[in-house]
Amino acid sequence: MQHTEGKFTGAKSTELYYQKWKHDDDPRAVIVIVHGFGEHSGRYSNYVKHFVPCGYAVYGFDHRGHGRSPGKRGHINEWSEFRDDVRAFVQLVLKQKPNKPIFMLGHSLGGLIALEYVLHYPEGLKGIIASGPLLTQPGLSPVVIAMSKILSRIAPSVAIKTGLDASAISRDAAVVKAYQTDPLVHSFGTPRLSTEITAAQNWTYAHAADLKLPLLLIVGSEDKLVPPAGGRKFFDAVTFADKQKLDYQGAYHETHNDIIAPQVMADVERWLQAHLKS
């Protein structure tokens, strides 16, 4: 397996970190990973280990304010920074892998970013996989949420501890421990990020019927970090016929890192194969 790291220019001339995994220069398709809040593109090894041997290339980048990319931890000035960063990254992938089917996989905050993105720019993509998408208020303290609305106007970039419960990401204790000790993981958000997320959620819900790409929604029934009801509500509002929902009973937030990960990988592979043939 070949692993390559690099940088690309995102919104407002920001140099962002990315990495890719492949076996050769002629993959059958490409999976572009859009990671979640507080984490980074290196936490998707189950997807890499499963799909690269199957002939896929996997690309991922670290959002601004996350991982190895620059920026204040957990902060954006406006939502369009996320969208434009993803657009620049997709253009990079299209340039490196022309004429290859590209599927976007977004998890948690990345699921919201990916869905909002494809509603603006579906071009060049074969389908969208939304894993535990952040389409409703996360499991944060109501006090934190209320403070964010006020501070977004007077102190938009002040760092606030989110109080995220790491034990709720997976039923696999090793995954939780790795998350807690990962130096690239953080738990800081800012008021502006919070209010921009809310605005993006509202816009994405309002435009669900405009989605014209095949959709695979993945949720865990026991997700305590991002209530699965938000993803289910969006799924029901999508009118495009090519949509499928995988609702794993008992699973926590990171289904791809949960004890059911092998089943998730197999189910995603079947969906991808069906859409490569179509």
C-alpha positions in Angstrom: 0.0 0.0 0.0 1.3 3.4 -1.0 0.7 6.3 1.4 1.4 9.9 0.3 1.1 13.2 2.2 1.0 16.7 0.8 -0.6 20.1 0.9 -3.2 21.9 -1.2 -4.5 25.4 -1.2 -8.0 25.8 0.3 -10.2 28.8 0.8 -8.5 32.2 1.4 -5.1 30.8 0.3 -4.8 28.5 3.3 -2.4 25.6 2.9 -4.2 22.4 4.2 -2.7 19.0 4.9 -4.0 15.9 3.0 -3.0 12.3 2.5 -3.9 9.5 0.2 -3.6 5.7 0.1 -3.6 3.5 -3.0 -2.1 0.3 -4.4 -1.4 1.5 -7.9 -2.1 4.4 -10.3 -5.2 2.8 -11.8 -7.8 2.5 -9.0 -11.4 1.4 -9.9 -12.7 4.4 -8.0 -11.8 7.0 -5.4 -13.3 7.6 -1.9 -12.9 11.1 -0.6 -13.2 11.3 3.2 -14.4 14.4 5.0 -13.7 13.9 8.7 -15.6 15.0 11.8 -15.2 17.7 14.5 -12.1 17.6 16.6 -10.4 14.7 14.8 -8.4 14.3 11.5 -8.1 12.3 8.3 -5.8 9.7 9.9 -8.6 8.2 12.0 -10.2 6.3 9.1 -7.9 3.3 9.0 -10.8 0.8 8.8 -11.9 2.3 5.5 -8.3 2.5 4.2 -7.5 -1.1 5.2 -10.7 -2.5 3.7 -11.0 -0.5 0.5 -7.5 0.0 -0.8 -7.0 -3.8 -1.2 -10.3 -3.8 -3.0 -8.9 -1.5 -5.6 -10.0 1.9 -4.4 -7.9 5.0 -3.8 -8.7 6.8 -0.5 -8.1 10.5 -0.1 -8.6 12.6 3.1 -7.6 16.0 4.3 -7.6 17.8 7.7 -10.0 20.7 8.0 -8.7 24.1 8.9 -8.3 24.2 12.7 -7.9 20.4 12.8 -5.2 17.8 12.7 -2.1 18.9 10.8 -3.8 21.8 9.1 -3.3 25.4 10.3 -5.8 27.6 12.0 -7.3 28.2 15.4 -8.5 24.8 16.8 -12.2 24.3 16.1 -12.8 27.7 14.5 -14.1 29.1 11.2 -15.0 32.6 10.3 -17.8 31.5 7.9 -19.2 28.2 6.7 -18.1 28.8 3.1 -14.5 28.2 4.3 -15.4 24.5 4.8 -17.3 24.3 1.5 -14.6 26.0 -0.5 -11.9 23.8 1.1 -13.8 20.7 0.0 -14.2 22.1 -3.4 -10.5 22.7 -3.8 -9.8 19.2 -2.6 -12.2 17.6 -5.0 -10.6 19.5 -7.8 -7.2 18.2 -6.7 -8.6 14.6 -6.7 -10.1 15.1 -10.2 -6.8 16.4 -11.5 -4.9 13.4 -10.0 -7.5 10.8 -10.9 -9.3 12.0 -14.0 -12.1 9.9 -15.3 -12.4 7.8 -12.1 -15.7 7.6 -10.2 -15.4 9.6 -7.0 -17.6 9.0 -3.9 -17.6 11.4 -1.0 -17.8 10.0 2.5 -18.5 12.5 5.3 -18.7 11.6 9.0 -20.4 13.6 11.8 -19.5 17.3 11.2 -17.9 16.0 8.0 -21.3 14.5 7.1 -23.0 17.9 7.3 -20.1 19.5 5.4 -20.3 16.8 2.7 -24.1 17.0 2.3 -24.1 20.8 2.2 -21.3 20.7 -0.3 -22.9 18.3 -2.8 -26.1 20.3 -2.7 -24.0 23.2 -4.1 -21.5 21.3 -6.2 -22.6 17.8 -7.2 -20.4 17.9 -10.3 -17.7 15.2 -10.6 -19.1 13.0 -7.9 -20.7 9.6 -8.3 -22.4 9.4 -4.8 -22.4 10.6 -1.2 -22.1 8.5 2.0 -23.2 10.4 5.1 -22.1 8.7 8.3 -23.7 9.9 11.6 -24.2 13.4 9.9 -24.4 16.4 12.3 -27.9 17.4 11.2 -29.3 18.2 14.7 -27.8 19.8 17.8 -25.0 17.5 19.1 -25.0 16.1 22.7 -23.5 19.2 24.2 -24.5 21.1 27.3 -27.4 23.5 26.7 -25.4 26.1 28.5 -22.6 25.8 26.0 -25.0 26.1 23.1 -26.7 29.2 24.6 -23.4 30.8 25.4 -22.3 30.2 21.8 -25.2 32.2 20.3 -24.3 35.2 22.4 -20.6 35.0 22.1 -20.7 34.5 18.3 -21.6 38.2 18.1 -19.2 39.6 20.7 -16.3 37.1 20.9 -16.6 34.7 17.9 -13.3 33.1 18.2 -13.0 32.4 21.9 -12.1 28.7 22.6 -14.7 26.7 24.5 -14.3 23.2 25.7 -17.1 21.1 24.2 -17.3 18.5 26.9 -17.5 15.8 24.3 -17.8 12.3 25.9 -15.1 10.2 24.3 -16.6 7.0 25.6 -19.6 7.6 23.3 -17.7 7.3 20.1 -17.4 3.5 20.1 -18.1 0.4 22.0 -14.5 -0.7 21.3 -12.4 0.3 24.3 -9.3 0.4 22.3 -10.8 2.9 19.9 -11.8 5.2 22.8 -8.3 5.0 24.4 -6.6 5.8 21.1 -8.9 8.8 20.6 -8.2 10.1 24.1 -4.4 9.8 23.7 -4.2 11.1 20.1 -2.3 14.3 20.1 -4.0 15.5 16.9 -7.5 15.2 18.5 -8.9 18.3 20.3 -12.2 19.2 22.0 -12.3 23.0 21.4 -15.0 24.8 19.5 -15.8 28.5 19.1 -19.1 30.4 19.2 -18.8 31.2 15.5 -18.4 27.6 14.6 -21.5 26.7 16.6 -23.7 29.3 14.9 -22.4 28.5 11.5 -23.1 24.9 12.0 -26.7 25.7 13.0 -27.2 27.9 9.9 -25.7 25.1 7.7 -28.0 22.5 9.2 -31.1 24.7 8.5 -30.0 25.3 4.9 -29.3 21.6 4.3 -32.6 20.5 5.6 -34.4 23.1 3.5 -32.7 21.8 0.4 -32.9 18.1 1.0 -35.3 17.7 -1.9 -32.7 19.2 -4.3 -30.2 16.3 -3.8 -29.6 14.5 -7.1 -26.8 12.1 -6.1 -27.1 8.6 -4.9 -27.2 8.7 -1.1 -26.1 6.2 1.5 -27.0 7.2 5.1 -25.3 5.4 8.0 -26.5 5.8 11.6 -26.0 4.1 14.9 -29.2 3.7 17.0 -27.3 4.4 20.2 -25.4 7.5 19.0 -25.3 9.8 22.0 -23.1 12.4 20.3 -25.1 13.2 17.2 -28.8 12.1 17.6 -29.6 9.8 14.6 -33.0 11.4 14.3 -31.4 14.3 12.4 -30.0 12.0 9.7 -33.3 10.0 9.4 -35.3 13.3 9.0 -33.0 14.4 6.2 -33.2 11.0 4.5 -37.0 11.1 4.6 -36.9 14.6 3.0 -34.7 13.5 0.1 -36.9 12.8 -3.0 -34.2 11.4 -5.2 -35.1 7.7 -5.6 -31.5 6.3 -5.3 -31.1 6.4 -1.5 -30.4 3.8 1.1 -30.2 3.9 4.9 -28.1 1.6 7.1 -29.4 1.9 10.7 -27.2 -0.3 13.0 -29.0 -1.3 16.2 -26.8 -0.7 19.3 -24.0 1.1 17.4 -22.4 4.2 18.8 -21.4 7.4 16.9 -18.4 6.1 14.9 -20.0 3.0 13.3 -16.8 2.5 11.2 -14.8 2.2 14.4 -17.5 0.4 16.5 -17.5 -3.3 17.2 -19.6 -3.8 14.0 -17.0 -2.1 11.8 -16.5 -5.3 9.6 -20.2 -5.3 8.8 -20.2 -1.6 8.0 -17.3 -2.0 5.6 -19.0 -4.9 3.9 -22.3 -3.0 3.6 -20.6 0.1 2.2 -18.6 -2.1 -0.3 -21.8 -3.6 -1.6 -23.3 -0.2 -2.1 -20.3 1.1 -3.9 -20.1 -1.9 -6.1 -23.7 -1.5 -7.1 -23.1 2.1 -8.1 -20.0 1.3 -10.0 -22.0 -1.1 -12.1 -24.9 1.3 -12.6 
